[in-house]
Amino acid sequence: MTVAKTARVVVADDQTVVREGIVMLLGLLPGIEVVGAAADGEEAVRLVAERAPDVVLMDLRMPRCDGVEATRRIRSEYPATQVVVLTTYADDDSIFPALRAGARGYLTKDAGGDEIVRAVAAVMSGEGGLSPRIQRLLLERLSGPDAPAGVNALAASPSAPSAGRLPGELPDGLSAREAQVLSLVAEGLSNPEIARALHVSVATVKTHINKLFAKTGVRDRSQAMRYAYLHGLAQPPGTSVT
């Protein structure tokens, strides 16, 4: 898979050998141009300001300014730049703060070149760039015994809603159509797939998504997925209704 246009990428990692290795790998990948490399979060923010990259591949544990804080600043000050976390860590204390800070993608450092290209292409097109491993961990966290009450209630309820069965009272002022689109987003459908399912144009789907993002306060599709599970608008994979 290649990105639709050449993606201008900044790499942020405090370990010199790792940083240089990532830069070398990216130089071999189609559709990616490395425009800077940072040794910490402060330098990453500065490079974004200077070079306006499309994507930052962001490590989390760095001195001076860690990856979460750097992500928050970049998404606040330079919203045209997307952030894909590339880190060793895949625990709740790493994943959720990074996603809340505005990261649209999350990969671990065992990701291959194809996986990095897919994540970069996804975030540049407005999708989420979560690796399959991270998606699985998120779903296990959201549907497991320690998940928030809304998720457990959803998994246990015989009337748990799906894309075609929405609750009568919707959260945050969502319209029925917006909630339906949200449930399809949570099922992993792309905008064209949602358009085909609902027999509407892709432009209409994008309008609904923009509105529901504004109403719910989510920033990307991974946050929208979590919101849908927490509010009973979609059922996490792996749960059964009896």
C-alpha positions as CSV (number, residue, x, y, z in Angstrom):
1,M,0.0,0.0,0.0
2,T,1.2,3.5,-0.8
3,V,0.0,6.9,0.2
4,A,-2.0,8.9,-2.4
5,K,0.7,11.7,-2.3
6,T,4.1,11.9,-0.9
7,A,3.8,12.2,2.9
8,R,6.2,14.6,4.5
9,V,7.2,13.0,7.8
10,V,9.1,14.0,11.0
11,V,10.5,11.3,13.2
12,A,10.7,11.9,17.0
13,D,12.6,9.4,19.1
14,D,15.2,10.1,21.9
15,Q,17.3,7.0,21.1
16,T,19.8,7.9,18.4
17,V,20.2,4.4,17.0
18,V,16.4,3.9,16.9
19,R,15.7,7.3,15.4
20,E,18.4,6.8,12.7
21,G,17.1,3.3,11.9
22,I,13.5,4.6,11.5
23,V,14.7,7.4,9.2
24,M,16.7,4.9,7.1
25,L,13.7,2.5,6.9
26,L,11.3,5.3,5.9
27,G,13.7,6.4,3.2
28,L,13.2,3.0,1.6
29,L,9.4,3.2,1.7
30,P,7.3,4.4,-1.2
31,G,5.4,7.7,-0.8
32,I,7.3,8.9,2.3
33,E,9.8,11.7,2.6
34,V,11.5,12.3,5.9
35,V,11.8,16.1,6.5
36,G,13.2,16.1,10.0
37,A,14.2,14.0,13.0
38,A,13.8,15.1,16.6
39,A,15.4,13.8,19.8
40,D,12.6,14.9,22.1
41,G,9.1,16.4,22.1
42,E,10.3,20.0,22.2
43,E,12.3,19.5,19.1
44,A,9.4,17.7,17.5
45,V,7.1,20.7,18.0
46,R,9.7,23.1,16.7
47,L,10.2,21.0,13.5
48,V,6.5,20.9,12.9
49,A,6.4,24.7,13.2
50,E,9.3,25.0,10.8
51,R,8.6,22.3,8.2
52,A,4.8,21.7,8.4
53,P,5.0,17.9,7.9
54,D,1.9,15.9,7.1
55,V,2.7,13.3,9.8
56,V,4.9,13.0,12.9
57,L,5.9,9.5,14.0
58,M,6.1,10.1,17.7
59,D,7.8,8.1,20.4
60,L,6.2,8.5,23.9
61,R,9.0,8.3,26.5
62,M,11.3,11.2,25.8
63,P,13.1,13.8,27.9
64,R,12.1,17.5,28.3
65,C,8.7,17.0,26.6
66,D,7.3,13.6,26.3
67,G,5.3,12.3,23.3
68,V,1.9,12.8,24.8
69,E,2.5,16.5,25.6
70,A,4.2,17.0,22.2
71,T,1.2,15.4,20.5
72,R,-1.2,17.6,22.4
73,R,0.7,20.8,21.4
74,I,1.0,19.8,17.8
75,R,-2.6,18.9,17.4
76,S,-3.6,22.2,19.2
77,E,-1.2,24.5,17.4
78,Y,-0.7,22.8,14.1
79,P,-3.9,20.8,13.3
80,A,-2.9,20.1,9.7
81,T,-0.2,17.7,11.1
82,Q,-1.3,14.3,12.1
83,V,0.5,12.2,14.8
84,V,1.1,8.5,14.6
85,V,2.6,7.1,17.8
86,L,5.5,4.7,17.3
87,T,6.6,3.3,20.6
88,T,7.7,0.2,22.5
89,Y,4.7,0.4,24.9
90,A,1.2,-1.0,24.4
91,D,-0.4,-0.6,27.8
92,D,-3.4,1.4,28.9
93,D,-1.3,4.1,30.5
94,S,0.4,4.7,27.2
95,I,-2.4,4.1,24.6
96,F,-5.3,6.1,26.1
97,P,-3.4,9.3,27.0
98,A,-1.8,9.4,23.5
99,L,-5.2,9.0,21.8
100,R,-6.8,11.6,24.1
101,A,-4.0,14.0,23.2
102,G,-5.0,13.7,19.6
103,A,-2.9,10.9,18.0
104,R,-4.7,9.4,15.1
105,G,-2.5,6.3,14.9
106,Y,-0.7,4.0,17.2
107,L,2.0,1.5,16.3
108,T,4.5,-0.5,18.3
109,K,8.1,-0.6,17.2
110,D,7.8,-4.2,15.9
111,A,5.7,-2.7,13.0
112,G,7.0,-3.5,9.6
113,G,7.4,-1.0,6.7
114,D,4.1,-1.9,5.1
115,E,2.3,-1.3,8.4
116,I,3.9,2.1,8.8
117,V,2.9,3.1,5.3
118,R,-0.7,2.0,5.9
119,A,-0.9,4.0,9.1
120,V,0.5,7.1,7.4
121,A,-1.9,6.8,4.5
122,A,-4.8,6.2,6.9
123,V,-4.2,9.3,9.0
124,M,-3.6,11.5,5.9
125,S,-7.0,10.4,4.6
126,G,-8.8,11.1,7.9
127,E,-8.9,7.5,9.1
128,G,-7.4,6.0,12.2
129,G,-4.0,4.3,11.9
130,L,-4.1,1.8,14.7
131,S,-2.2,-1.4,14.2
132,P,-4.2,-4.7,14.4
133,R,-2.5,-5.4,17.8
134,I,-3.5,-2.1,19.2
135,Q,-7.1,-2.5,17.9
136,R,-7.3,-5.8,19.6
137,L,-6.0,-4.5,22.9
138,L,-8.4,-1.6,22.8
139,L,-11.4,-3.9,22.1
140,E,-10.3,-6.2,24.9
141,R,-9.9,-3.3,27.3
142,L,-13.3,-1.8,26.3
143,S,-15.2,-5.1,26.5
144,G,-13.3,-6.8,29.4
145,P,-14.4,-7.1,33.1
146,D,-12.6,-3.8,34.0
147,A,-14.2,-1.8,31.2
148,P,-16.4,1.2,32.1
149,A,-19.9,0.3,33.1
150,G,-21.4,1.4,29.9
151,V,-19.4,-1.1,27.9
152,N,-20.2,-4.0,30.2
153,A,-23.9,-3.1,30.2
154,L,-23.8,-3.1,26.4
155,A,-22.2,-6.5,26.3
156,A,-24.7,-8.0,28.7
157,S,-27.9,-6.4,27.5
158,P,-30.3,-8.4,25.3
159,S,-31.3,-5.2,23.6
160,A,-27.8,-4.0,22.8
161,P,-28.1,-1.8,19.8
162,S,-26.5,-2.4,16.4
163,A,-26.2,-0.3,13.3
164,G,-29.9,-1.0,12.5
165,R,-31.2,-0.8,16.0
166,L,-30.5,2.5,17.7
167,P,-31.8,3.6,21.1
168,G,-34.7,6.0,21.3
169,E,-32.8,8.6,23.4
170,L,-29.5,9.5,21.9
171,P,-26.6,11.2,23.7
172,D,-25.2,14.7,23.0
173,G,-28.0,15.7,20.7
174,L,-27.2,13.2,18.0
175,S,-29.8,12.7,15.3
176,A,-30.9,9.2,14.4
177,R,-28.9,9.3,11.2
178,E,-25.8,10.6,12.9
179,A,-26.0,7.8,15.5
180,Q,-26.4,5.3,12.7
181,V,-23.3,6.7,10.9
182,L,-21.4,6.6,14.2
183,S,-22.4,2.9,14.7
184,L,-21.1,2.1,11.2
185,V,-17.9,4.0,11.9
186,A,-17.5,1.8,15.1
187,E,-17.9,-1.3,13.0
188,G,-14.8,-0.2,11.0
189,L,-16.5,0.9,7.8
190,S,-14.9,3.5,5.6
191,N,-16.8,6.5,4.3
192,P,-17.5,4.9,0.9
193,E,-18.7,1.7,2.6
194,I,-21.0,3.7,4.9
195,A,-22.3,5.6,1.8
196,R,-23.2,2.4,0.1
197,A,-24.8,0.9,3.2
198,L,-27.0,4.0,3.7
199,H,-27.6,4.7,0.0
200,V,-26.2,8.2,0.3
201,S,-23.3,10.1,-1.2
202,V,-19.8,10.1,0.4
203,A,-20.1,13.9,0.8
204,T,-23.3,13.3,2.9
205,V,-21.5,10.8,5.0
206,K,-18.6,13.3,5.6
207,T,-21.1,15.9,6.6
208,H,-22.7,13.6,9.2
209,I,-19.3,12.6,10.5
210,N,-18.2,16.2,10.9
211,K,-21.4,17.0,12.8
212,L,-21.3,14.0,15.1
213,F,-17.6,14.6,15.9
214,A,-18.5,18.2,16.8
215,K,-21.4,17.1,19.0
216,T,-19.6,14.3,20.8
217,G,-16.2,16.0,21.1
218,V,-14.3,13.1,19.6
219,R,-11.3,13.9,17.3
220,D,-10.9,10.8,15.2
221,R,-12.4,7.5,14.3
222,S,-10.7,5.5,17.1
223,Q,-12.2,7.9,19.7
224,A,-15.6,7.7,17.9
225,M,-15.4,3.9,18.2
226,R,-14.8,4.1,21.9
227,Y,-17.7,6.7,22.3
228,A,-20.1,4.4,20.4
229,Y,-19.3,1.5,22.7
230,L,-19.5,3.5,25.8
231,H,-22.9,4.9,24.8
232,G,-24.5,1.7,23.5
233,L,-24.5,2.7,19.9
234,A,-22.4,-0.3,18.7
235,Q,-21.4,-3.6,20.2
236,P,-17.7,-4.5,20.7
237,P,-16.6,-7.4,18.5
238,G,-16.4,-10.6,20.5
239,T,-19.5,-9.9,22.7
240,S,-22.5,-12.0,22.2
241,V,-26.2,-11.2,22.7
242,T,-28.3,-14.0,24.4
